[in-house]
Amino acid sequence: MTDRLDMVRVRKTSRLLADGRELFYFDDPGTEAGRRADVADQRALPAPAAPSTIRFDRLLGEWVAVAGHRQTRTYLPPDDECPLCPSTDKHYSEIPAHDYDVAVFENRFPSFTLSATETDGIEGDAISEDNGFFVGQPGFGRCEVVCFTSDHDAAFSSLTPLRVRTVIEAWADRTVALSAVPGIEQVFCFENRGEEIGVTLSHPHGQIYGYPFLTPRTDRMLHNAREHARRTGRNLFADTLEAEVRAGERIVVQNANWTAFVPFAARWPLEVHLYPNRQVPDLPALTDAERDDLSHIYLDVLRRMEAFYADTLPYIAAWHQAPVRTDRELAYLHLEIFSIRRAPGKLKYLAGSESAMGAFINDVQPEEAARLLRDAVR
């Protein structure tokens, strides 16, 4: 039997939640899902909170979101009150159906929302401009939650390649949808894992942000990529991947379409970058074969990282995609997975140098981390 996953299709269905937010079900190929999208949300929900705003920091040239309503978001509820588990006769959650494979819905406590308009003020007040110095705008954009499985006790690393493939399809689908919204400039898919990272819901899930601006990290990388292209005529990300492959000592694992490595200047004690071997701007641009191989190597990398320490692995997995409308030829899709775990029972905190100056100090030699990851028992 073939292991190819592109021979069958992921099924997508949708419905509206009780307060009008959108919910999408993505079913694994071959799943007999019935009509779960027909199951109505039984909750009586309050009206959505007032939209957030964004304020411009002139010293750094960056936008900062101000979203006071997020202070009331759900925080580490008991397992039987989890809002990301399927609904039951005793507990209605964000997902009305009694079971699901992958579910994506609008965040109830969003940092950005499509409902934000020019008539919205800064946290309820009028937008302030003191001779043009203090500039604020409505927090236009989109925040979505991606539930990877209905199993509350699972983790991304415990998923099957088939399920990961469904998650990839959901990421790609939502990237296309959000990129089509006028005013959204960047789509960011990511996962926060572990209470040490700041996760407020333990159910395995990630998020997708549609930003109304280009994020500072992306802007800086593309600036460097633009300068590199001007000097050499080549792509900075492609040259970085080629250099890491040539050096070899920081490569963790490779397959036909992907390469995972610890970067030469790793900032975090445990940090792996995952690049497609072909330059593509974003997840939707991946071929079926690249998506298939990604579903396997992603799990491989995560399991190696989890085996690195005899301890939990709090981590962030962050997809870097091209901006929606600018510099797409400079960008190169890649995933960064990093952990704040620096030793069993010890975390790396962003203290003075990192938090105040943005100058990272890593306690772990990148070459040693790569060697241990290659040798990790998965």
C-alpha positions in Angstrom: 0.0 0.0 0.0 1.3 3.4 -0.9 2.3 5.9 1.8 1.4 8.9 -0.3 -1.2 11.1 1.3 -2.1 13.3 -1.6 -4.2 10.6 -3.3 -7.2 11.4 -1.0 -8.5 14.8 -0.1 -8.9 16.5 3.3 -12.6 17.6 3.7 -13.4 21.1 4.9 -16.8 22.1 6.3 -17.9 25.2 8.3 -20.5 26.7 10.5 -21.0 29.8 12.7 -20.6 29.8 16.5 -23.3 31.3 18.7 -21.7 34.8 18.7 -21.2 34.7 14.9 -17.5 33.6 14.9 -16.5 31.2 12.1 -15.5 27.6 12.7 -14.0 25.2 10.2 -13.6 21.4 10.4 -10.8 19.7 8.5 -11.3 16.0 8.4 -8.5 13.5 7.8 -8.6 11.7 4.4 -10.9 8.7 4.8 -12.7 10.0 7.9 -16.4 9.1 8.1 -17.2 12.4 9.8 -21.0 12.4 9.3 -22.5 15.9 9.4 -20.6 17.4 12.3 -20.8 20.9 10.8 -24.6 20.7 11.3 -24.2 20.5 15.1 -25.3 23.9 16.4 -23.5 25.8 19.2 -25.8 25.6 22.2 -24.2 28.3 24.3 -25.5 31.8 25.1 -22.4 33.9 24.5 -22.0 37.6 25.1 -21.3 40.0 22.3 -17.6 40.1 21.2 -15.4 42.5 23.2 -14.4 45.9 21.8 -11.6 45.6 19.3 -8.0 46.1 20.2 -5.9 48.9 18.8 -2.3 49.2 17.6 0.0 52.0 18.6 3.2 53.0 16.9 6.5 53.0 18.8 8.5 55.8 17.2 11.7 54.8 18.9 11.8 51.4 17.4 9.6 52.0 14.4 7.3 49.1 15.4 3.6 48.6 16.0 2.4 47.4 19.4 -1.1 45.8 19.9 -3.1 46.9 23.0 -5.9 44.4 23.8 -7.1 44.9 27.3 -10.0 42.5 26.9 -7.5 39.6 26.7 -7.0 39.9 30.5 -10.2 38.0 30.9 -9.3 35.1 28.6 -9.7 31.5 29.9 -6.7 30.5 32.0 -5.7 26.8 32.7 -9.3 25.5 33.3 -9.9 22.0 34.7 -9.7 19.2 32.1 -13.4 18.7 32.1 -14.0 22.4 31.3 -11.5 22.6 28.5 -12.9 24.9 25.7 -11.0 23.1 23.0 -12.3 19.6 23.7 -15.4 18.4 21.7 -18.7 19.4 23.3 -20.6 16.9 25.4 -24.1 16.8 26.9 -22.6 18.2 30.1 -20.1 20.7 28.7 -20.4 22.9 25.7 -17.1 24.0 24.2 -15.8 26.1 21.3 -16.3 23.1 19.1 -20.0 22.0 19.1 -19.4 18.6 17.5 -18.9 15.5 19.7 -15.7 14.7 17.9 -13.3 16.2 15.3 -10.0 15.7 13.6 -8.7 19.3 13.1 -10.8 22.4 14.0 -10.0 26.0 13.3 -12.1 28.9 14.7 -11.9 32.6 15.4 -10.3 33.4 18.7 -12.9 34.5 21.3 -10.2 36.8 22.8 -8.4 38.1 19.7 -5.5 40.5 19.5 -6.8 41.6 16.1 -10.2 41.3 14.5 -11.8 42.0 11.1 -14.6 43.9 12.8 -12.2 46.7 13.8 -13.0 49.9 11.8 -11.8 53.5 11.8 -14.6 54.4 14.1 -13.2 52.3 16.9 -11.1 54.2 19.5 -8.1 53.3 21.6 -9.5 51.0 24.2 -12.8 52.8 24.0 -11.5 56.3 23.6 -10.9 58.4 20.5 -7.7 57.6 18.5 -5.1 60.0 19.8 -2.7 62.1 17.7 -0.6 64.8 19.5 0.5 66.8 16.5 1.0 63.5 14.7 3.3 62.1 17.3 1.1 59.6 19.1 -0.5 57.5 16.4 -3.0 54.7 17.0 -5.2 52.6 14.7 -7.9 50.0 15.1 -6.6 46.5 15.7 -7.7 45.2 12.3 -6.6 41.6 11.5 -7.5 38.1 12.4 -6.7 35.6 15.2 -7.6 32.0 14.8 -7.1 28.9 17.0 -6.1 25.6 15.4 -7.0 22.5 17.4 -4.7 19.6 16.2 -6.8 16.8 17.7 -9.8 16.1 19.9 -7.6 14.2 22.3 -7.0 16.5 25.3 -4.0 14.5 26.5 -2.1 14.3 23.1 0.7 16.5 21.8 1.7 17.5 18.3 4.6 15.0 18.5 2.1 12.1 19.2 0.1 12.8 16.1 0.3 10.5 13.1 1.8 11.7 9.8 -1.7 11.6 8.3 -3.0 14.0 11.0 0.0 16.3 10.6 -0.8 16.3 6.8 -4.3 17.5 7.7 -2.9 20.2 9.9 -0.6 21.3 7.0 -3.7 21.5 4.7 -5.5 23.6 7.3 -2.5 26.0 7.6 -2.3 26.4 3.9 -6.1 26.9 3.5 -6.2 29.6 6.1 -3.1 31.3 4.8 -4.8 31.6 1.4 -8.0 32.8 3.0 -6.4 35.4 5.2 -4.0 36.6 2.5 -7.0 37.5 0.4 -8.3 39.9 3.0 -7.5 43.6 2.1 -5.4 45.1 4.9 -3.8 41.9 6.2 -0.1 42.1 5.4 1.4 38.9 7.0 0.0 35.5 8.0 1.7 33.7 10.9 1.0 30.1 11.9 2.5 29.0 15.2 2.3 26.7 18.2 3.1 27.5 21.8 3.6 24.4 24.0 3.9 24.2 27.7 2.9 26.3 30.7 6.5 27.6 31.0 6.0 29.3 27.6 2.8 30.9 28.8 0.2 28.6 27.4 -3.2 29.1 29.0 -4.9 26.1 27.6 -3.2 22.7 27.8 -5.2 21.1 24.9 -2.9 20.6 21.9 -3.4 23.6 19.7 -1.8 26.4 17.8 -2.8 29.7 16.4 -2.8 31.8 13.2 -2.4 35.5 13.2 -3.3 37.8 10.2 -1.3 41.0 11.0 -2.2 44.4 9.7 1.5 45.2 9.4 4.8 43.5 8.7 6.2 42.1 11.9 9.6 43.5 13.1 11.5 40.1 12.8 10.3 39.6 9.2 11.0 43.2 8.2 14.6 42.8 9.5 15.2 39.5 7.8 13.9 40.8 4.5 16.0 43.9 4.8 19.1 41.7 5.2 17.9 39.5 2.3 17.5 42.6 0.1 21.0 43.7 0.8 22.4 40.3 0.2 20.6 40.1 -3.1 21.9 43.5 -4.1 25.5 42.4 -3.3 25.4 38.9 -4.7 22.4 38.5 -6.8 21.4 35.4 -4.7 18.8 34.6 -2.1 20.0 34.9 1.5 17.9 32.1 2.9 18.9 29.7 0.1 22.6 30.6 0.7 22.2 30.0 4.4 20.7 26.5 3.8 23.4 25.7 1.3 26.1 26.8 3.7 24.7 24.7 6.6 24.5 21.7 4.4 28.1 22.2 3.2 29.3 22.6 6.8 27.3 19.5 7.8 28.1 19.6 11.6 24.8 21.3 12.5 22.5 19.2 10.3 20.1 17.2 12.4 18.1 15.3 9.8 17.2 15.5 6.1 14.8 13.9 3.6 14.2 14.3 -0.1 12.5 17.7 0.3 13.5 19.1 3.7 16.6 19.9 5.8 16.6 20.4 9.6 19.6 22.1 11.3 20.7 24.0 14.4 21.6 27.5 13.1 25.2 28.7 13.4 24.1 31.6 15.6 21.4 29.8 17.6 19.8 32.1 20.2 18.0 29.4 22.2 19.5 26.4 24.1 17.5 24.1 21.8 16.7 25.6 18.4 16.1 23.8 15.1 15.3 25.4 11.7 13.4 23.4 9.1 13.8 24.5 5.5 12.3 23.1 2.3 15.1 22.2 -0.1 13.3 24.4 -2.8 12.7 28.1 -2.3 8.9 28.7 -1.9 7.3 31.8 -0.3 4.7 30.1 1.9 2.8 26.9 2.9 0.3 27.1 0.0 3.2 26.9 -2.5 4.3 23.5 -1.2 3.7 20.5 -3.6 2.0 17.4 -2.4 5.3 15.6 -2.1 6.8 18.4 0.0 3.7 18.4 2.3 4.0 14.6 2.7 7.7 14.8 3.6 7.0 17.7 5.9 4.5 15.6 7.9 7.3 13.0 8.6 10.3 15.2 9.2 8.3 17.6 11.5 7.5 14.7 13.8 11.0 13.4 13.6 12.5 16.8 14.7 10.0 17.3 17.5 10.5 13.8 18.9 14.3 14.3 18.8 13.9 17.5 20.7 11.7 15.9 23.3 14.3 13.2 23.8 17.1 15.8 24.3 16.3 16.3 28.1 14.8 14.0 30.6 12.2 16.7 31.2 9.3 18.5 29.5 9.9 20.4 26.3 8.3 23.8 26.4 8.6 25.2 22.9 7.5 27.5 20.2 7.1 26.4 16.6 6.9 29.4 14.3 6.3 29.4 10.5 8.0 32.2 8.6 6.0 32.9 5.5 6.4 35.6 2.8 4.5 38.9 3.3 1.2 38.9 1.5 2.0 41.7 -0.9 5.7 42.7 -0.8 9.2 41.0 -1.1 7.8 37.6 -1.9 10.7 36.9 -4.1 13.1 37.6 -1.2 11.3 35.4 1.3 11.9 31.7 1.9 9.3 29.6 3.9 10.9 28.0 6.9 10.0 26.7 10.4 11.8 27.7 13.6 11.3 25.4 16.6 13.0 26.5 19.9 12.8 25.7 23.6 13.6 27.7 26.7 14.7 24.5 28.4 18.5 24.8 28.9 18.9 21.8 31.3 16.6 19.4 33.2 14.8 21.6 35.8 16.2 24.8 34.4 14.8 27.4 32.0 16.4 30.2 30.0 14.8 33.4 31.0 15.1 36.5 28.8 16.8 38.7 31.4 18.7 42.0 31.0 20.7 41.5 27.9 18.0 39.7 25.9 14.9 41.7 27.1 16.4 45.1 27.4 19.0 45.1 24.6 17.8 42.3 22.3 21.3 40.8 22.5 21.0 37.0 23.1 23.5 34.9 25.0 23.2 31.1 24.5 24.3 28.6 27.1 24.5 25.7 24.7 27.0 25.2 21.9 25.0 24.8 18.6 27.3 22.1 17.3 26.9 20.1 20.5 23.1 20.5 20.4 23.0 19.2 16.8 25.2 16.2 17.7 22.9 15.3 20.6 19.8 15.7 18.5 21.2 13.4 15.8 21.9 10.8 18.5 18.6 11.3 20.3 16.5 8.2 20.8 13.0 9.0 19.4 
